[in-house]
Each structure stands twice: as C-alpha cells, then as structure tokens.
Amino acid sequence: MTARAERRSFWTWGYLSDEPTEKERIAVAKNLARRLGTEITPPRVPDISQLKLRNPRIAVPSKYKAWVTNDHNDRVTHTYGGHPIELLAALRGDFRHPPDAVAHPRNEDELEATLSWCDDNGYTAIPYGGGTSVVWGVNVPHDSASAVTIDLDNLNNVLEIDDVSRAGRFQAGILGPDLEAALRPNGLTLRHFPQSFPWSTVGGWVATRSGGHYATNGTHIDDFVESTRMLSPTGWFESRRLPGSGAGPSPDRLVIGSEGTLGIISECWLRLQKRPRYRATAGVIYPSWDSGCTAVRHIVQTKLWPANLRILDPVEAGNNAGLDGKQSLVIIGFESADVPQGENIAVAVAIAREYGGVIADEDIVVDNGQGNTTGRTGPVGAWRSAFIGVNAGLTAGLGLLTDTFETATTWNNWPNFDAHVRERVGRVLRETMGESATLSCRFTHVYPDGPAPYYSFSGVAPRGGEAEIWRQIKEEATASLVDAGGTVTHHHAVGRMHARGWSQQRPPLFGDVLKATKATLDPNGILNPGVLLKI
Ligand SMILES: Cc1cc2nc3c(=O)[nH]c(=O)nc-3n(C[C@H](O)[C@H](O)[C@H](O)COP(=O)(O)OP(=O)(O)OC[C@H]3O[C@@H](n4cnc5c(N)ncnc54)[C@H](O)[C@@H]3O)c2cc1C
C-alpha cells in the first residue's frame, strides 16, 4: 500500500493510522494533570461528517468533475496545514475557511485545464503537496472570494532513473516513503529526510526549500535539484538538466522556494546517491551550552562533514536525553556508502574532547556494514526515541502550548545572538505563561560559517486563549531573529506567517524584482496570494 491510500487526518499530522487512540490521549492528559496538579480531559475529536462548512462558492463544470470535487471530506482535509495552532482550530471544529473545491489532476493536461479554469474565473489557486506546511502555506486566504486547492496526489510516479548520472525524474506529488521505496531496488536513495518525510512530497520540498535531518553537506533539497518543470498561468517553465552551470542567474533558483506563488511544480530531476552502509556515532557530554557550541564549531570547520552534528542545550538534554539539566549533549554521526567511518569519528571525537567533551571509548559505536544498532542506547538513543515519537495529536487541546522556530546566523554573531533571542522570547513567555514556560534550543544544521539553531517553547495556556498567546510569542520571536541579524526561517519556509519578517530581512529591491516576476508568470495574482509577498 502506498502512503497515499489512506485519508489524511484533519486534526493531527499524517494519516488516520497516525492518529493517537482515545486511550493514549487520556494517558497523556493524566500525566500532564499530575504534573500541573489539575484536572485535564482531552477534548472529543469531532466526527468529520458533522463539521460545518460554508456552501461551496464554486460550481464544478461537468467537464472537470472527473478530478475536481466539492466533496465535504476533501474540503475539510485541505483546510489546514500542520501548524499546532491550526490543528487546535481543527480539533475544535473551526472550519470557517475551507477551499470551495479540490482538484486532483491525473496528468499534465488536467493540471493545465485546472489552472486555466482558475485563472479565467479569478479563483484563488492553492498548490498542495502533503499539506504539512507549518507557515500557513496551504490555507485559503480569508479575503478570497473563491478558492480551489490543487492537490498533486495523483501525479506521484517515478518517471525515470538515470543510473549513469545518478539522478531520477519524479512527479511532484510523490511522498517521501514512496520515493525511497522505488529507489531501494536500485541501491539508491535521495537521502532527504525532513522530519515530515512520511507525509510530505517532492513538490512541497522543492517549493519550500526544505531541510533534511542531516546536519551538514547535501541536506537541503536545493542541493539535489538538477532541473525543474513548473506550470504558471502564463505557460510552462522548464530548465535543462545540468550538473552545474555558470550561465547567469539560475532558473531553478526561482522555482526552488517559490512556495506555490509563481507556478505549480509538476516534476523535477533530483540527484541521487548510493545507500549508506558504513556508520559511526558518538554522544559527547559538555559541562555547559557554550563549551559544547564551541566544540561543534571546531568540528564542522574541519570539514569532515558529519551526517549528524547536533547539540542539545541543557533543557533539551535534560528532558529528552536523561542528562542533569546543566550539561549539554553533542551527537556526532557519520555515514557513507563506500568508506568505513571509524577514522572520521575518531578525529571528530578527539576535537570534541579537546574542547572539554566527555565520552568513554566504548561509547563510540562504529558499524562497518554489519548492522550494529548504532547509537540506539544511552543519551543518544533516548533523544532519538523522543524525536521520532513526537505526535502533535497526543497533547492537542490539553492546554499545553508548544511550538518551535528555527533560524541561522554566523558564528561571529553567536552566542550574542542566542542571548538576545532568549532574553526577548523568554520575557514574553514568562509574561504570558508564567512559571510553566520553557524555552530550549538545539542545532539542526551546522555550517563552517554558522549554526542553524532550532528553538522550542512550551507552557500552559488558558484553554481558548492559546492562539492569542502564541501570536504574542511568535511576533517577538520573529522580531528578535530579524533584529539580531538572523533569518526568519532556516527551513520551515516563509508562507504567510513569515511574510512580514522576510520583507524586513531581504533587500527591498529584491522584493520588487519578485513582484515583477510574479506579474509575468501569474498576472492575475491567483496563485497563493499573501504567501511570500504581500501584493
Ligand atoms: C511534523 C512536521 C515536521 C516538519 N519537519 C520539517 C523538516 O524537518 N524540514 C523542513 O524543511 N520542513 C519541515 N516541516 C515543514 C514541511 O513539512 C515542509 O515545508 C515540506 O517541504 C512541505 O511539503 P508538503 O509536500 O507537505 O507541501 P505542502 O505543505 O502541501 O505545501 C507547502 C508549500 O508549497 C506549496 N506547494 C506544494 N506543492 C507544490 C507544487 N507541486 N508546486 C508549487 N508549490 C507547491 C504550497 O502551496 C505551500 O505554500 C515539518 C512539518 C511538520 C508538520
């Protein structure tokens, strides 16, 4: 069964089989209630058929009915992306802004017909991959008079594999697991694993410049794109397959990160790799956050390119890896298809120790292709299980407000950057959620010239007041990132959520150039209005 065979959950990440059971939700609520000394009952999940939607404002002409629908369930499951505040609204039955129709084109002719139909009638058109956007990228704008969500789910094939150049041609709607399953018999992998991998698509990754979970080298989807094919209301936009080129600004660079505002990506060629076989992992403990960060900088600057080089601050290392709340944990991992990784991990660990890190030799795990359970025990294993086990549905509606924000800055700006962000966001957290609030940080990616810190916050918010409290925290977080010289997003994308912050970060003239580009490709402004650019 492909992942596509199941219906998407309307109130949590993933599919119906990803939804936690009533029993699991009650157990988590009881746990939380014990911690907070209060009564907590998880809210009832509404029956999808009972959710109230406004009448569709678009009548689907009979010639499109084979792939365009006003079906109730389809409109419900395409109303929201994957941000916790959206999922909370869904759980509470708030479906005030559903799409009027949902299209599932089965080929490029139907894709063209759908986009022309939207353009001719002035319908807002929302390209949709897996719907995991956490930045309001797939929602119907509240002021839009009519909207069609264009789901690429039927364009989900591997069209070609070029073994010689090691690249593949994929339709945009293919989901992560289906893509990897198709490559496995050839011993190949895309090796792009965002945390949302099971539910997100090639088209979504390219449209949002997604970041995979590898910390260095070849981890952003940008690194793998060889060429793209995109349909805009003005026409097709297709680039040539090239391993590299110095010919002017790159057409692919316009498509990658365009977030559905310039056209609908229908397919792309992506660079592939041999599946890794050799692995090595170590978890190194530091007495403080600062000493661990310094060690990470020195390791990444050796250009050993570890697949994993993640530091957890004392709060995260305490909560998720069993450390004492003062120490931080650096997780180092290497992998390769061809070369044993024992030497690389030895060099990285030597640098880690030089900067005050503690690890016993026997805790360095080297797998020379024999399938060791690499790094599955101790603090590294504990953290890995906590990371994989995250499920938004377990805590939804319990009054616990949690979210993350991610950024990047140069090493010379760190740790002042961190102190600035923590001071400002910490203050709003305390003002809004008091003693219950926590703020923590880890690096998801590291570069020789700077880290990509990923902040998480949580706290107890009065039920019903979560969205307003979240707004205050988010505004301060975004402002603090811009003011401190970072980026408003390192990999979660801009969407509508970060459009204002991004306008403060980029050169003003660049915004004008993008608007002019949009006016050429989408002259009626039907594609994702409000995403990336306020026009
Ligand atoms: C639990 C969770 C974990 C996540 N982890 C990560 C992570 O590790 N790294 C990361 O980068 N992101 C992460 N995200 C964010 C999200 O998964 C990414 O932005 C992902 O790339 C979106 O892919 P999608 O197929 O779900 O696209 P969607 O959510 O459907 O769409 C995202 C945006 O792209 C546009 N779009 C989608 N398909 C196309 C297309 N074919 N042509 C043109 N525009 C299109 C949409 O209009 C929208 O604006 C996470 C989200 C969740 C919920």
Ligand as a Chemical Component Dictionary entry (heavy atoms), coordinates in Angstrom:
data_LIG
# 
_chem_comp.id                   LIG 
_chem_comp.type                 NON-POLYMER 
_chem_comp.pdbx_formal_charge   0 
_chem_comp.three_letter_code    LIG 
# 
loop_
_chem_comp_atom.comp_id 
_chem_comp_atom.atom_id 
_chem_comp_atom.alt_atom_id 
_chem_comp_atom.type_symbol 
_chem_comp_atom.charge 
_chem_comp_atom.model_Cartn_x 
_chem_comp_atom.model_Cartn_y 
_chem_comp_atom.model_Cartn_z 
_chem_comp_atom.pdbx_ordinal 
LIG C1  C1  C 0 5.809  17.388 11.898 1  
LIG C2  C2  C 0 6.454  18.288 10.893 2  
LIG C3  C3  C 0 7.825  18.248 10.749 3  
LIG C4  C4  C 0 8.456  19.063 9.795  4  
LIG N1  N1  N 0 9.798  18.939 9.638  5  
LIG C5  C5  C 0 10.423 19.647 8.676  6  
LIG C6  C6  C 0 11.812 19.481 8.437  7  
LIG O1  O1  O 0 12.487 18.673 9.074  8  
LIG N2  N2  N 0 12.369 20.214 7.451  9  
LIG C7  C7  C 0 11.634 21.085 6.696  10 
LIG O2  O2  O 0 12.196 21.720 5.800  11 
LIG N3  N3  N 0 10.323 21.269 6.917  12 
LIG C8  C8  C 0 9.692  20.574 7.855  13 
LIG N4  N4  N 0 8.340  20.733 8.053  14 
LIG C9  C9  C 0 7.585  21.661 7.194  15 
LIG C10 C10 C 0 7.042  20.995 5.897  16 
LIG O3  O3  O 0 6.987  19.600 6.055  17 
LIG C11 C11 C 0 7.908  21.339 4.687  18 
LIG O4  O4  O 0 7.743  22.698 4.366  19 
LIG C12 C12 C 0 7.610  20.468 3.450  20 
LIG O5  O5  O 0 8.577  20.729 2.469  21 
LIG C13 C13 C 0 6.228  20.704 2.865  22 
LIG O6  O6  O 0 5.959  19.671 1.931  23 
LIG P1  P1  P 0 4.454  19.290 1.549  24 
LIG O7  O7  O 0 4.507  18.319 0.426  25 
LIG O8  O8  O 0 3.702  18.869 2.748  26 
LIG O9  O9  O 0 3.925  20.683 0.995  27 
LIG P2  P2  P 0 2.614  21.480 1.387  28 
LIG O10 O10 O 0 2.531  21.665 2.839  29 
LIG O11 O11 O 0 1.454  20.858 0.704  30 
LIG O12 O12 O 0 2.932  22.875 0.688  31 
LIG C14 C14 C 0 3.950  23.713 1.167  32 
LIG C15 C15 C 0 4.011  24.979 0.295  33 
LIG O13 O13 O 0 4.464  24.636 -1.004 34 
LIG C16 C16 C 0 3.456  24.861 -1.984 35 
LIG N5  N5  N 0 3.477  23.672 -2.861 36 
LIG C17 C17 C 0 3.282  22.369 -2.511 37 
LIG N6  N6  N 0 3.426  21.584 -3.594 38 
LIG C18 C18 C 0 3.726  22.393 -4.638 39 
LIG C19 C19 C 0 3.988  22.177 -6.029 40 
LIG N7  N7  N 0 3.974  20.956 -6.576 41 
LIG N8  N8  N 0 4.257  23.263 -6.807 42 
LIG C20 C20 C 0 4.281  24.517 -6.297 43 
LIG N9  N9  N 0 4.027  24.775 -4.984 44 
LIG C21 C21 C 0 3.762  23.724 -4.176 45 
LIG C22 C22 C 0 2.157  25.032 -1.219 46 
LIG O14 O14 O 0 1.249  25.886 -1.881 47 
LIG C23 C23 C 0 2.648  25.624 0.093  48 
LIG O15 O15 O 0 2.810  27.004 0.011  49 
LIG C24 C24 C 0 7.681  19.952 9.006  50 
LIG C25 C25 C 0 6.289  19.993 9.170  51 
LIG C26 C26 C 0 5.680  19.168 10.094 52 
LIG C27 C27 C 0 4.184  19.204 10.238 53 
# 
loop_
_chem_comp_bond.comp_id 
_chem_comp_bond.atom_id_1 
_chem_comp_bond.atom_id_2 
_chem_comp_bond.value_order 
_chem_comp_bond.pdbx_ordinal 
LIG C1  C2  SING 1  
LIG C2  C3  SING 2  
LIG C2  C26 DOUB 3  
LIG C3  C4  DOUB 4  
LIG C4  N1  SING 5  
LIG C4  C24 SING 6  
LIG N1  C5  DOUB 7  
LIG C5  C6  SING 8  
LIG C5  C8  SING 9  
LIG C6  O1  DOUB 10 
LIG C6  N2  SING 11 
LIG N2  C7  SING 12 
LIG C7  O2  DOUB 13 
LIG C7  N3  SING 14 
LIG N3  C8  DOUB 15 
LIG C8  N4  SING 16 
LIG N4  C9  SING 17 
LIG N4  C24 SING 18 
LIG C9  C10 SING 19 
LIG C10 O3  SING 20 
LIG C10 C11 SING 21 
LIG C11 O4  SING 22 
LIG C11 C12 SING 23 
LIG C12 O5  SING 24 
LIG C12 C13 SING 25 
LIG C13 O6  SING 26 
LIG O6  P1  SING 27 
LIG P1  O7  DOUB 28 
LIG P1  O8  SING 29 
LIG P1  O9  SING 30 
LIG O9  P2  SING 31 
LIG P2  O10 DOUB 32 
LIG P2  O11 SING 33 
LIG P2  O12 SING 34 
LIG O12 C14 SING 35 
LIG C14 C15 SING 36 
LIG C15 O13 SING 37 
LIG C15 C23 SING 38 
LIG O13 C16 SING 39 
LIG C16 N5  SING 40 
LIG C16 C22 SING 41 
LIG N5  C17 SING 42 
LIG N5  C21 SING 43 
LIG C17 N6  DOUB 44 
LIG N6  C18 SING 45 
LIG C18 C19 SING 46 
LIG C18 C21 DOUB 47 
LIG C19 N7  SING 48 
LIG C19 N8  DOUB 49 
LIG N8  C20 SING 50 
LIG C20 N9  DOUB 51 
LIG N9  C21 SING 52 
LIG C22 O14 SING 53 
LIG C22 C23 SING 54 
LIG C23 O15 SING 55 
LIG C24 C25 DOUB 56 
LIG C25 C26 SING 57 
LIG C26 C27 SING 58 
# 
